[in-house]
Amino acid sequence: MKERRATKHDQSLAGQLLLAHPVLRDGNFKRTVILMSAHNEDGAMGVVLNRPLDKQLGELNAQLASTALAGVPVYYGGPVEPEQLIIVSWQWLAHEGAFQMHFGIDPDKAAEFVGEPGVVLRAFLGYSGWSKGQLEDELKRDTWFVATIEGDQLDKDDGVGLWRTLLGGMDPELKLLAEEPDDPTLN
């Protein structure tokens, strides 16, 4: 299990968010919000936060069906290793002004977080990954916007609305682009 506390001053993007640029049309990442768990000279990885699969862990894994984890929601985490199950928890630590994340939690440890005040627990199938230098190249081409996590903003919506809210909060022009329909003829 990897724990990470992110603050606004980190060089690494771990513990930060990547918001897809509105013109990004790749089906894996269109209108996504990615929670970064690792970012260093060797590459980067994270999970897509806003693609719920409308399933719970108990439905996907018979061994977890009768445990405290049975009701944990499952999300599409990304196109890499789509059968791999990753359990993540997070919470905003107001007294520290920091975001605390536990990534790749063992199911026994994850069960300890169930019902803890302020702790969000989610499961992801697959993850989003970048090889050495790939994410940096994408950032130079403005494919992604980087956002810090403030307060409980990740707990308010878990679909495309989360992307729209976060992106729209960055700049009024981005808000217009975020509200643009997929089919411009419906505008």
Buried (B, 14 or more C-beta within 10 A) or exposed (E): EEEBEBEEEBEEBBBBBBBBBBEBEEEBBBBBBBBBBBBEEEBBBBBBBBBBBEBBBBBBBEEBEEBBBBEBBBBBBBBEEEEEBBBBBBBBEEEEEBBBBBBBBEBEEBBEBBEEEEBBBBBBBBBBBBEEEEBBEBBEEEBBBEBBBEEEBBEEBBEBEBBBBBBBBBEEEBBEBBEEEEEEEEE
